[in-house]
Amino acid sequence: MSEFMPPDSSAVPAAPASTPRFRPSAVDPIRLDSIGDALGVPVPGSSADVAVTGISLNSRTVEPGDLYVALPGATRHGADFVAQAVEAGAVAVLTDDAGARLLALSADTPVPVLIVPHPRNVVGPLSAAIYGSADGAAGGLTLFGVTGTNGKTTTTYFINSLLRALGTEAGLIGTIEILAGAEPIPSLLTTPESTEVHGLLALMRERGLRAAAMEVSSHAISFQRVDGVMFDVAGFTNLTQDHLDLHHTMDGYFATKADLFTASRARKAVVTVDDEWGLRLAASAGIPVTTLSTDGRTPADWTVATTEPRGLGTAFTLAGTAGATLRLHTGLPGSFNVANAALATLMVLSSGVEPAALQQALDTADPFTVAVPGRMQLIGTRPAAVVDFAHNTDALARALEAVRPAEADSRLIVVFGATGQRDQGKRPAMGAVAARLADTVIITDDDPHDEDAAAIRADVLAGAADARERESLPCSILEVFPRDEAIRRAVELARPQDSILVAGRGHEVWQEVKGVNLALDDRVELRNALTARGFNVLQDDRIES
């Protein structure tokens, strides 16, 4: 899944015809002159009473009554698509000077055009005004925003599950899917464009939902996808190397994440302080912060005090500095899922839920055993076969540690690669981590995009081979491609007592190679390979064969 789609109208893909609308069915019209007044832009008197009932950055998703925002794109300007937008029902256009010049060179535009120097800066607040979603709490919708390098998806699923256990109908906006009621909507980006975010929040409110949890990536903040959204509680998981092709340095990456924890974006925060970045964020946030330590090394408002294995998961206690305690359990493996469950719990607690009600929901509903597609998703048990989204060094290390088999003569086999046209510096580091923590390392392709797949594999292989030589590691290292063949090889090598981790793509069902999307679902390939060898697999209706 690409987080690197340029933030412009011409680059946003059209939604499939079957995709539900990302907006409410009814919107109170806003007069164009009131929009012009808010932007400080004059509107001709004859256009003053034009009624605006929606907003879109994409000419292919315009609906009648929309304000079409024409932004500069990677190769084309959104102004090139004004004719299509008007044909679809756009009643006005908002663009910049470059877009206005393009429109002046074309045929007369039959709808009013508003011109502002930087239209991207006003899209979020304008979407909030049109859909009436500027303040979720005022509309009865409590908003939770989760950011960090790893754990965002699972934490939002945990929040959503805990809210349901409390009897609160809640929505979800994230990497895997969008939930605005009973019907899931496949997600194209970790966080949709700001026009869609505000439309979704209004849709949730229209459908009677009372809360929503949202993944907030650094790209969403950089590309202004959450502008105009006020979160009731913002949560921070961790910060490890990733996305440096966009942010260049870890300090730049941190600064982008930290922008979520300001008074213009959130009211309260829960920050995990297990790393230096969490400590720094807790000290610098411009809003009230509750701190969480999951390893007990750092003083915090809440600490994971005791842990006890229970099945594949963990039972544990959260201890507060004021003497309060909460008993929790997650059925998902790994210490990182303890951290995700603890963060989700404290975010819901910070929203105003009473501790007694929270404990009752935790005891009766077991909300943190909810399956999260492609996140430590168990496909088979002997051998233990897991698919996970781990696609950076820290996440890969945590996933490998979580699935390490306990039997003395067992082995851990990992299949993974690295994504093309992304942070190249993490590739050798990922190879080294796999060599240290796995017995058999199978390096293959992830999503090469337009980069040479063999060159990507070579970077990862170099890191693995170097670590094996320098540290005298006993692992075997294989290069196998394409990816489905690598998964079959892992299963061929596995014995019932072994564990297999297929990492990097998680829930994704398409592999992008030289601009072509190839159907590939790690869960399907792993299940088919296990079945072919006579191993039992777990059935999951969400995995399409």
N, C-alpha and C positions, 0 to 999 in steps of 0.2 A: 504494500500500500504506500503510495507516494505522499509524503508530507511536503514535497518540494514543488507542487503545482504553483506556478506564478500567480500572485493575487490580482488577477485581472479578469475582465469580463470575457475576453476572447478565449481564455485558456480553460475556463471551467467547463467540464463535460456536461452534455445534456443528460438529464436523468432518464432512466428507462421509462418506457410508456406506462409500465405497470406500477411504478413507484408512486406511493401516495403523496399528496401535496404536502409541502413543508410549510404550511400556513393555515390559519383558521378558515372556516367556511364563510364567516361573516366578519367584516371589518367596517367600523364607522368611518365614512369618508373624511378626508382632510382636504381642505381647499388649497389649491396650489399657491395662492397668495400668502397663506400662513406659512407654507414651507419656504417661500421666498423671503418672507420677513425673518424667519429663524436663521436663514443662511446669509442674510444681508444682501440678497440679490433681488433686483427689481423684476416684477412680473407684469407684462403688458395687461392693461385693464381688461381687454377682451378675453384674457386667459385666467383671470383672477379666480373665477368660480369653478375651474376645472377640478373634478373630484378625483382624488388619488386614494386607492384602496389597497395598494401593494407596492412592492419595490423588488427589483431584480437586477443582478449584475450580468445576467446571461440572456441574450436575445432568444435563446431556445426554450427558456422557461418562463418567459413573460406571459402574464395573464391579463385579460381586459381590466383596465383601471390602474395598471402599474406605472410607476415612475421607473424608467429604464436608466441605469447608471452606466455610462460608457467610459470605461477606464482604459489606460494604455496597457497593452498586453505584450507578451514576449516577442511576437512577430506581427501582430495586427493591433490596431486600436479599436476599442469597442464602438467608436463612432462609425466604423465601417459596417456595422450591423444594425444601424438605427432603422433602416427600411424594414428589415425582418421584425424588429421589435414593435414598430408601429403597426405592421400588418397583423401581429399577434394581439394587439390591443393596447399597447403602451400609449398613455395619454400625455406624457411629457418626458423630456430627456434631461439628465443632469450629466455634465461633462466638464472637461478642463479646456484650456485655451487651444491646445493641440487638436482636441476633438472638435471644437467649434470651427477651427480652420478647415478641417476635413469636411464638415457639414456644409460650410460655405462654398466649397468647391463642387459639391454634389448638387443634385436637384433640391428644390425647396423642401425643407422639412415641414411636414404638415401639422406638427405638434409644437408647443412651446419648448424652448431650450433654455435651461438654467446653467450658467457658467460660474464655476468657482475654481480658485487656483489649485486646490488639492482635494478633489472630490472623495478620495479614499478616506480622508480624515473625518468626513461627515457621514459616511455610509452607516456606521453603527448607531450613532445617536438618532439619525434620521429614520432608520429601520425601527428603532425602539419607539419613536414618536408615532409612526404610521400604524404599528401593530399594538401600541399601548403596552409594551413590555419593558418599559424603562426600569420599573421597580417590581421585581417578582413578588416580594413580600406584600407590597400594596395590593397586588392582585390575588393574594392568597397562595402564591407559589414560592416555597422555600427552596433556594438554589444552593447547591453544593458544587464547588469547582475543585478538581484535583489536578495538580501538576507535579512534575518530577521526571526523572529519566525513565525509571522502571516502576511498574506497579500501578500506573494510572487506571488501566482498564479494569483490573481485578478489584481495586478499591472502589471504583464507581459501581461495579456489579454488587459488591458487598454492601455499599450504602443503600442501593436500590432494594436489595433483599432484606436488609434490616428494617427499612422503612415499611416494606410490605408486612413484615412480621409484627410491626407496631400498628398495623391497620391503616397505614397511609398509602394512598394510591400515588405512585411516583413514576416519573419518566426518566429516560436515559439518553444521553447524547455522547457517542464515543466511537472508537475505532471500528468495532465489530458491527454494531447496529444502533439504530435509534428507536427508542420505545416512547410512543406518545399515546399509549393505550395498549390494547391487546395485540395489535398487529406490528411486528418488527419491520423496520425499514433498513435495508442494507446501507452501510455507511461508506462514503467515498473518501472522507478525510477524517482525521482524529477529531477535529472540530470543523463543522461546516462553515461556509461564509457567513458573515454577520447578518446579511439579509435573511438567510435561512435560520440562523440561530434565533433571531427575534420572532420570526414566523412560527418556529417550532414551540417557543415558549408560550406564545399566544394560543397556539393550537392545544397545547397541554392544558392551559387554563380553561379553554373552551370545553374541553372534554372532562373537566372536573378533577383533574389531577391536583395534588396538593404540594408536590415537591418534585425536584428533578436533580439528578447528578450528572455532571458533565466533565469529560476529560478536557483539560486545557493544555495543549502542547505549546512549546516555545514558538513554533511556527504560527499558531493561532494568535499569540500575543504580537509577534513581529508583524504579521500580515493583517493585524487589526480585526480579526474575526470575532473577538469577544468585546469589541468596543461597544459601549452603551449598556453592557450587562453588569448588574450589581449582584455579586454573590453574597449570600448570607454567611456562608462559611467556606473559606478556601483552605485546602489541605496540601501539604508538601510531603512527598515520599522520600526522595533522595536525589543526588546529582552525581552522575558519573559521565565519563567521556562519551559524547555522542553529538551529532549534528554540528561539528566544528566547521564543516564546509559552509554553513550558514553563519554561525556566530564567531568563528575564527579562534577565539580563546575561551577557556573555561570561565574567565571573569565576564566575558561578553554573554556567554550562555547563562550564567547565574543572574546577571543584571536583567535579562529578559524575563526569566522566571520570577524574579523578585518584584517585577512590576505588577504582578497579580496581587501582591500583598500590600496594597496601598489603599488609602481611604476612598479613592475614586473607583475602585473595582471590587472591594470586599469589606464586610463589616467585622468579621472575626476570622481567626486563623488557627489551625492546628498544624504544628510543624514538627516533623521527625528530626531529632537532633543527633542521630547516630553518626553523621559525618560532619566535616568542617563547614560544608555549605549550609547544612541545616542550622548549625549554631550561629553562623553569620546571618542567616535569614531571620532567625528568631530575635536577634539583637537589633536588626535594622528595620524590621517591618513597621509600617506606619499605622497598624491596627492592633487591637488586643490579641495576644498570642497565647495559646495553650501548647506547652511543649510535651513531646513524647520521646522516651528512650526505650528502645526495644532490646538493647544489649546490656543495660545497667551501668554502662561506663560513664555516662554523663548525667549529672543531676537534672531532673526534669519534673514537670508537674505530674506526669503519669509515667510509670515504668512497668515494663513487662517483668513481673517479679518471679514467677515460677512457670515452668513449662514441663509438660509430661506427654510423651507420645501416646496417641490414641488412634489405633488403626494406621492409615496412611498419613493422618493429620496430627494435630497437636491440641491439647487442652492447656490453657494458661490463665494467669491472673494478671489483671491490670491493677496496680496499686497507686493511689493518689497521695500527694504530699499531705493532704488534710485528713488522711486515715481512711478514705473511702476505698473500696475494692469492687472490682467487677470480674466475674468469672466468664471466660470465653472459650470457644472451641472452633477450630476450622478443620474440615475434612480434607482440605487441599494440602499436599505435602510442601515442605520447605519452610525455613525460618522467615523467608520474605513474605509468605502468606500469613504468618503470625503478625508481621509488621503491617501488612495491608488490612487485616481484620482489626487490629488495634487502632489504626488511623481512622478507619470507617466508623468504629464505635465512638471515638472521641469527637469526630465531626458531627455525628448525630446528637451526641450529648451536648455539644456546644450550641446546637440549634435551639435548645430549650427543652428537650425531652427530659422528663424526670428520671433520675437514676433507677428508681424501683421499677418503673415501667420498662425501662431499657433492659434491666436484668431479667425481667419476666419474659420478654421477647427472646433474649439470648438463650434462656433455659428451655423454652417450649418449642421454638421454631428451628433452632440450629441454622441460622441464616447464612453462616459462612462456609457451609458445605455446598453451596450452589455451584453448579458447573459453569465455568467460564470458557467459551469456545476458544480453543487454541492456546489456552493458558494452563500449563501443566495438565493437559487433557490426557487422561488415561485411555489408551486404545486396547491394551491387553495386559494381563497380569502375570503370565508365565510363558515367555519372559515379560517382565514389566516393560511396557512400551508406551512412551509418553511423547506428545507433541507440544512444543512450547514456542512462544514468540521470541525468546531470547535472541537478540540480534546485536548486542554489544558485549564488551568484555565482562563487565560486572554481572549482567543478567545471565550470561552463559555460565560463569563460575557458580552463581547461586543455583542455577538449574541443575548443573552437574552434581553439586554437593547434595541437592535434594533427592536425586534419583539413584545415588550410589547404593548398590545392593548390600545387604548386611551379611549374606552368606559368605563364608571364608573363601570358597573356590569360585565365586561369581566374578563376572567381568562387567564393565560399563562400556558400552559402545555408543559413540556420538556421531551423528551425521549433521553437518552444518556447512555453511559458506558465508560469504560476505556480499553485501549489496553493492552494485556498481554505482558510480557517480555519487558516492557518499563519502563520508569521512574515511579517507584511506589509511590514516594513521592507526586506526584500531584493528586493522586486518592482522598484522603479525601478532599483536597482543592477544587477539582471540585464538589464534593458532597455538600460542604458547600456553594459554589457560587450558585449552582442550588437551594438550599433551601432558600437562601436569595432573589433570583430574580424571582422565579417561584411560581405559586400557587399550581401546581400539579407536583411533581417530580417522573418520572417513570425511575427507574434505571434498565438497562438491559445489554446485552453483546455487546461489540464492536468486535474486533478481538482478541479472547483469545490466539491465537497461541498455544503454548504447555503448557500454564499455566492453572490452574484450574479456570474455569469461575466463579464458586461460590465464590472462594476466592477473585477474583477481584471485584465482585459485593459487597462483604462484606466490602472491603476497602472503596468503594465509599459510601455505605450506612452508614458506621460509621461516615464519615465526614458530611453527610447530617443530620443524626439524632443528632449528637453532636451540630451542629450549630442551629438546630431547638430548642433544649432544652435550650442551654445556652443563646440564643438571643430571646427566646419566639416567634419564627416565626410561622405564621399561616398556613404554607404550609402542604399539605398532601404528604406522601412519600410512593411509591409503588415499589416493586421489581417484575418485570414481565419478563419472558424469555420463549422461545427464542425471538430474536429481532423483528421478524415479528409480534408476538403476542403482544409485547409491543406497537408497532405502532398502531395495531388495537385497543388496549385498550385506547390509547390516543384519537383516533377518536371517540370511543364510549362515552367517557366522554365529548367531545367537543360540545359546542353550536355554532350557527352561529357567535356570537359576540366574540368568544374566538380566541386565537392564539395557534398554535402547532409548536414547534421547534423540529425537529429530528436532533440531532447533533452528529458529530464524524466521519462519514464515507463519507459524501458528495457524490462525483461522483462514489465511488467504487462499483463494482458489484459482488465481491466475499468476503466471510467471511471465514477467516482461523481458523479452529478448529482442534487441534491435527494433524496438517499436511495435513488436507483435506480442499480443497477449496469448500465452499458451495455457490451456487448462491444466492445472496441477494443484492438487490438494494433498498435503502431506498426510493428513489423517486417512484419506481414502487409500493412498498408496501403501501406507503402513498396515492398514487393516487388511488389504488384499494380499500383501506379502506374507503376513502372519497366517492368514487363512490358507494360502497355497502350501505352507509348510505344515499345516495341521495344528497350529496353535489356536487356542481359543481367543476370541476377541469379545470386547464389550459392545453391546448394541447401543447406538445413539442415533435417534431419528434426525438429528441435525447434520449428520454426515451423509452427504449424497454420494452414492456409488456411481 
